[in-house]
Every structure is written in C-alpha cells, then in structure tokens.
C-alpha cells in the first residue's frame, strides 16, 4: 500500500471516528471529555492522526541531511524504511492499548473483575452485554478481539508468533499464526480492515443496554 493511500485512509478513519464521537455526544448525556464510551473513539482517532502526521515526514530533506553527513545511500534508504515500519507497528499497538483501557473501564463500572487477564475479561464482558455466546454480535466481537490480541502479542515479539500455531477467522478469511514464524500479513491493509471493524464492534458495545444505561463510565485516565 502506497504512502499516499495510507495517509488518505488514516484521514478518512479519523473523520469517521470523530463523527462517531459527535454522534454519541449528541444522542447521550455522556461527557465527551471523561466518558470512556466516547473517549475510546477519540483515543483511536488521535493515534491515527499522529500516524498521518508521521507519514508526512519529508524523506527528501532527511536524505539530504544524511548525505551531508557522508552517509551512504543504502543506509539512508534502510533508515527511512525502518522509520515507516516503526510508525505502523507503534500505531497498531497504541490502538490496541487504547481499546483495552476502555474495555477495562467498562468492566470496572459493571462490577466485573476488570483486572483479570484480557482474554477472560473481554470474553466475559461480551457474553454479558452482547446477547450471549450464540449471538452474532458476540461472535463478531470475539473474532475481532481475538485476532487483535494475538496481533498485538506478535508485534511485541518483533513480528514473530511465539505461541502454539493458531488460526483465526476474521471478516470471512482465515489467518494462521504459525509458532516460531514471522507473521507477514500484519500490515496496513490488515490494520485498516481491523479499524473498520473496530468502529462497528465498539459502537455495538457502547450502545448495548448493559453499557449504555450508565450515566457515566469514566475513562481510566480521567
């Protein structure tokens, strides 16, 4: 995926996320600055905006500076490529972390064991508020969160899946994380497919009766 396409998609999803914040604020009495049901979309939007700014990094200016320092072209190219890779992976991790913090805030308000291991936590939360394990919304949320969780763990291990081989269904496809192998499909295409689904699933979650009924669910950072 080219740099221009990435910048454009980051901007489009930023707009979609901020529009979602406005919609939720207009239809509820939730505090846009404190309530995690709105803030979760804002935190993700901020990550995408920072990534967009980072992608406007002027490679030509950087390259000239490095040349003036006597650095060879192959080193300059390698540094630029590593920079863009770092922008991508750090963006993925920050989005996943933003979601987890809001999931824990919601679970805390619901008097659940909000400090429990993440898989156990979101599984119990979705079971309680998305209609049970046979409900299509529960299944959709679990597919998304399972592959987000394993993708995050893989990035933490420098792109290598260190656990037993696992295959996950997501948006009609199957994704295999092979033990001890580099996971090559964690890229911007994959991430953008996640972002679209993240917006849908989080919207289902915050508007579910068991979550929407609270007058306020403070974000953990509030």
C-alpha positions in Angstrom: 0.0 0.0 0.0 1.5 3.3 -1.1 2.2 6.2 1.2 -0.4 8.5 -0.3 -3.1 5.8 0.1 -2.1 5.2 3.8 -2.3 9.0 4.5 -5.7 9.2 2.8 -7.1 6.2 4.7 -5.8 7.5 8.0 -7.6 10.7 7.4 -10.8 9.0 6.4 -10.9 6.8 9.5 -10.0 9.8 11.7 -13.1 11.6 10.3 -15.3 8.6 10.9 -14.1 8.2 14.5 -14.6 11.9 15.4 -18.0 11.9 13.7 -18.9 8.9 15.9 -17.8 10.9 19.0 -20.1 13.7 17.9 -23.0 11.4 17.3 -22.6 9.7 20.7 -22.3 13.1 22.4 -25.5 14.4 20.7 -27.6 11.4 21.5 -26.5 10.8 25.1 -25.7 12.8 28.2 -22.2 11.3 28.4 -19.3 13.7 29.0 -17.2 13.8 25.8 -14.0 14.6 27.8 -14.5 12.0 30.6 -16.6 9.1 29.4 -14.7 6.1 28.1 -17.6 5.2 25.8 -16.8 8.3 23.8 -13.1 8.6 24.6 -12.3 5.2 23.2 -13.1 6.6 19.7 -11.1 9.7 20.5 -8.1 7.8 21.6 -8.0 5.8 18.4 -8.6 8.9 16.3 -5.6 10.6 18.0 -3.4 7.6 17.2 -4.4 7.7 13.5 -3.8 11.5 13.4 -0.3 11.1 14.8 0.4 8.3 12.3 -0.8 10.6 9.5 1.5 13.4 10.7 4.4 11.0 10.9 3.8 9.8 7.3 4.1 13.3 6.0 7.8 13.0 7.2 9.9 14.7 4.5 12.2 11.8 3.3 14.0 14.1 0.8 15.0 16.5 3.5 16.1 13.7 5.7 18.1 12.1 2.8 19.9 15.3 2.0 20.8 15.8 5.7 22.2 12.2 5.9 24.1 12.8 2.6 25.6 15.9 4.0 26.9 13.8 6.9 28.5 11.4 4.4 26.1 8.5 4.9 25.8 6.0 2.0 22.5 5.8 0.1 21.8 2.2 1.2 21.9 3.3 4.9 19.7 6.2 4.2 17.1 4.0 2.5 17.2 1.5 5.3 16.6 4.1 8.0 13.6 5.5 6.1 12.1 2.1 5.6 12.6 1.2 9.3 11.0 4.6 10.3 7.8 3.8 8.3 7.7 0.3 9.8 8.0 1.7 13.3 5.2 4.2 12.6 2.9 1.4 11.5 3.7 -1.0 14.4 3.6 1.7 17.1 0.2 2.8 15.7 -1.2 -0.7 15.9 0.0 -1.2 19.5 -1.4 2.2 20.6 -4.8 1.5 19.1 -5.0 -1.9 20.8 -3.9 -0.4 24.1 -6.5 2.4 23.8 -9.2 -0.2 23.3 -8.0 -2.4 26.2 -8.0 0.5 28.7 -11.6 1.4 27.8 -12.7 -2.3 28.0 -11.3 -2.4 31.5 -13.0 0.9 32.4 -16.4 -0.5 31.2 -15.8 -3.8 33.1 -15.0 -1.9 36.2 -18.2 0.0 36.1 -20.1 -3.2 35.6 -18.5 -4.6 38.8 -16.6 -7.2 36.9 -13.1 -8.4 37.6 -11.6 -5.6 35.5 -8.0 -6.6 36.4 -8.3 -10.1 35.1 -6.4 -11.4 32.0 -7.5 -9.6 28.9 -9.0 -12.6 27.0 -11.0 -13.7 30.0 -12.1 -10.1 30.6 -13.5 -9.3 27.1 -15.0 -12.8 26.7 -17.0 -12.3 29.9 -17.9 -8.7 29.0 -19.2 -9.6 25.6 -21.1 -12.7 27.0 -22.8 -10.4 29.4 -23.7 -7.4 27.2 -23.9 -8.7 23.6 -26.5 -11.3 24.0 -24.6 -14.5 24.9 -22.3 -16.8 23.1 -24.7 -17.7 20.3 -25.5 -14.1 19.4 -24.0 -12.8 16.1 -22.8 -9.6 17.8 -20.9 -11.7 20.4 -19.3 -13.9 17.7 -18.3 -10.8 15.7 -16.8 -9.1 18.7 -14.8 -12.2 19.7 -13.4 -12.7 16.2 -12.2 -9.2 16.1 -10.7 -9.0 19.7 -9.1 -12.5 19.4 -7.1 -11.5 16.3 -6.3 -8.0 17.7 -4.9 -9.6 20.8 -2.7 -12.1 19.0 -1.6 -9.5 16.5 -0.5 -7.2 19.4 1.4 -10.0 21.1 3.1 -10.8 17.8 4.2 -7.2 17.3 5.5 -7.3 20.8 7.7 -10.2 19.7 9.1 -8.3 16.7 6.6 -9.8 14.3 7.2 -13.4 15.4 4.4 -15.6 16.8 5.9 -17.4 19.7 3.0 -19.4 21.0 1.4 -22.5 19.5 0.1 -22.3 15.9 -3.4 -20.8 15.9 -5.8 -20.0 13.1 -8.4 -17.2 13.4 -11.5 -16.4 11.4 -11.9 -12.7 10.6 -14.1 -11.0 8.0 -14.7 -14.2 6.1 -11.0 -15.2 5.9 -8.7 -17.4 7.9 -5.4 -16.1 9.3 -2.8 -18.5 10.6 -0.2 -17.5 13.2 2.5 -20.2 13.0 4.6 -21.0 16.0 8.1 -19.5 15.7 7.4 -17.8 12.4 7.2 -14.2 11.2 3.6 -13.1 10.5 3.8 -11.3 7.2 0.2 -10.3 6.9 0.3 -7.7 9.8 0.5 -4.7 7.5 -1.6 -1.6 6.7 -4.1 -3.4 4.6 -4.8 -5.8 7.5 -4.8 -2.9 10.0 -7.3 -0.9 8.1 -9.6 -3.8 7.8 -9.4 -4.1 11.6 -10.1 -0.3 12.1 -13.3 -0.5 10.2 -14.5 -3.5 12.2 -13.3 -1.9 15.5 -15.5 1.1 14.9 -18.5 -1.2 14.3 -17.9 -3.5 17.3 -17.2 -0.7 19.7 -20.4 1.0 18.6 -22.3 -2.2 19.3 -20.7 -2.4 22.7 -21.2 1.1 24.0 -24.8 1.2 22.7 -25.7 -2.2 24.2 -28.3 -1.8 27.0 -26.0 -3.1 29.7 -23.4 -0.5 28.9 -25.4 2.5 27.6 -27.6 2.6 30.7 -24.9 4.1 32.9 -25.0 7.9 33.2 -21.2 8.0 33.1 -18.4 5.5 32.7 -15.2 7.4 33.4 -12.1 6.6 31.4 -9.3 5.2 33.5 -7.2 8.3 32.7 -10.0 10.7 33.6 
